[in-house]
Amino acid sequence: MENPQGDTLNDRVSTAEIKFQTTHKPGVTDLRPLAEQDTEVDYVPWKNDQKIISKSLSAEFLKSPSLIRKQLCVKSLRKEISQEVGLPNDRWLVGGSLGSRNALLVFRSSALANSSETSVHLKPGHKMHITYRCVQAETKLLAKLLECHGITEAASNSNDFNLLWTGAHPKPGVLRSLAPHQRVNHFPRSYELTRKDRLYKNIERMQHAKGYKHFDFIPQTFLMPSEYKELCSSHHRIKGPWIIKPAASSRGRGIYIVETPTQVPLEEPVVVAKYISRPLLIKGHKCDLRLYVAVTSFDPLLIYIYEEGMVRFATVKYDTTHKQLWNPCMHLCNYSINKYHSDYVKSDDPSVENVGHKWTLSALLRHLKSQGKDTASLMSQVEDLVIKAILSSGNSIVTACKMFVPNAANCFELYGFDILIDENLKPWLLEVNLSPSLGCDSPLDVRLKSAMLSDLLTLVGIPAVDPILRPTTSPTNSNKSLKMKLSNCRRVHSADGLSNTLPKKNSNSRQSVNLSTASLTNEELKMLKNVKAQFERRGGFVRIFPAVDSWTKYSQYLEPVTGIPISGSNSSVPFSMMSQHNNNQILYMHLFPDVPMTPPILRDSKHYSRNSLDRKRDSSLDSVRKYESALSTPRQDRYERKLIQGHKSALGIMKKPVKETHSMDLKRQVSDLMKNGKRMSQVEARKTFSQYLCCVLKRISSNPNQEGHIEIVLKFLQKASSYLKSPFNVKIPSHKLSEKDRAAIVAKQLNDFLYLYNRETEMYAELDRPSQIPRDLFSDFLEHARECDLEEVLMLQNVQTVPNASVTNNTNSTTGGGAPVSNIQGLLLRCLPNLTGSSVCCRATDKKSVKVTPLS
Ligand code: ADP
């Protein structure tokens, strides 16, 4: 077969053979693989990317009608591409050279330091046109990191991305259409772990199924209002205090502590948990841990903990007498709460890990070790808690993956585990966060999170696949997922197949392992290879499951036949969806061939006497211990090592200092328009007001003693809360508290109010009337406005809305200086612009009764 240039097609053909079909769109050459070829060839050209196709194949060759169902060599195509674009530095690839279908991108936090244009252009991410999409997520750090690796943002409606990073669960339709090279940062139904109510219910089920003592790491929790009676009877036995949290909230929003169930609200869906009242104290302060846990697969289960985590301290020293039960800066460790306390210390040095109110995990462990504490035992309990929490919710997630996720490597998850250590050094699981904050408020944040995020992306493995080499998405994929379901059904009904793939017997020697490797199916071999390769890419992640002791400790929580996590209830994976592969068991046998396995079937068998069971378990544990001590760096030691990587300077994503003349000029333009009768739209007025409140928030938290401001803000909150659509309960801090503590409590409430207010502003956006101020001018104004500019513009808006209102209080704001304004009372209490969404609402204060709770 000849192309117009005379070279035979067979010159380009070697091992792999692919059949192509023509496109349905005229003028576009679609070189999709037939569905059957999926397992043979992972990546084949299909897209008409003019730049690359014309470079790697001649135009004539592409146009040739004889292309239909011709044999081609993918390897030679890849070679051509790699020659054409130039081989990149190996530092940025792993698993193969550019153009190879196994090549994965390597991410390094050091790229943040030297992201000059030229070096980006040399990186495979840029050369291979790798793209990402971000949806509803705080991604400044991620975006910067990807950009430094030459990865660009895909259009917001494009499905042609390599990485999708979302703040919420992706819809089933999005998951179903994923191609093998695409990655998404959530598993379906991860909420089984990350909603406080679901997490507790899943663990409680395991307590009932497997015994409380194996799952005693979570504080007893009740869902209100349905379990109020149970709460009361528990209170009767164990007494309070109780901590009340909204069921699906984060960052300490809406959390408070009460002594008795009578103080628990029954009209809202909240969770009420036993308050761990004797926490570990460091220099008198309560702290908790934020650990980053990556799961790259649920079947087989692959769990990693990042070796470095964050320790967050409460600003106010802990009072064990509970006289000040409600001081959030004493009892809650969230940064988002404590940062408003004027005593909060932020370290400016990224290399110092134990200064201020944020430490690294390793710094805490070294500190505890220096006091003679058993940190290895602590971290081993932490690992146990993480694994058991994930196992508790695993069944449901595996089921969802089988239904919605077409390719094994599509999904991964970074969970934020919040853990409290008590005075006996026992770790307690507080909650699991779906999208742990990647915000960088301090140099230490930048360092830790940049290192962790780079390692996460390398671990997950983003294929370096160019558009020309990308496989098709739907409909081939939907065929594939249908095929996947059908084959699952077929397999289950084939008893022969089932017995063939289960490991035959315990393997104690290398030889027997080699034999069983030979008996593995291609799919199983591929899984084994991928898991081993992923382990090699783990960077700072510590694989905790499977680990050498996993089978002994956790096989009892896996279904004996399928190996997936047990559900702890009757509703488990439907039989028709069960896989015949016990992936966890196969994996364990081949990763740890020298460690004997106690078959779970035997262990659960009633015919097994307790003695023989115990003997077996003991011998198994002995081997595990021997194996572990033979390892040069025991696993737990890794958590104590100092963090060596991570970007050490600011990201350059901080806000640039505002030029005063520029902001004055913008303010003048806006106010001139307003003086001539123009008005901000409702959304603009709300945004301006929100930004003004942020300035007030900063001011009262940095200077709590500023005369009367705390009281004014409190009054404002009481008044304003009645205009919010969501319930907002204002708490009056006790006058027994210090001024600083009162200010921090008020600031936290103002912050909570702002969150709800901004959320409601988003809802107004659709209904908003057209603005009378040019859009660009307004956004420029907001970006550069100082507190006094915001205040002046808000006053003008107010005057126009309420003709009798005046701007007489507005003395300082017109000076143009950046000095603190004295107008807070006037603005906050007399004009709450557009708070109700209709007009200025300062006249409507008594419309609803305001809920105010005095605090002890
Ligand atoms: P959020 O998702 O809003 O951050 P958390 O459950 O993580 O909610 O709790 C916030 C803070 O409250 C934690 O940092 C911790 O200090 C404290 N806390 C939460 N639950 C308990 C508890 N059961 N006992 C003691 N302190 C708790």
Residues whose N, C-alpha, C, O or C-beta is under 5 A from the ligand:
A	BS01	ADP	P219 I243 S249 S250 R251 G252 R253 A273 K274 Y275 I276 D288 H331 L332 C333 N334 D418 L430 E431
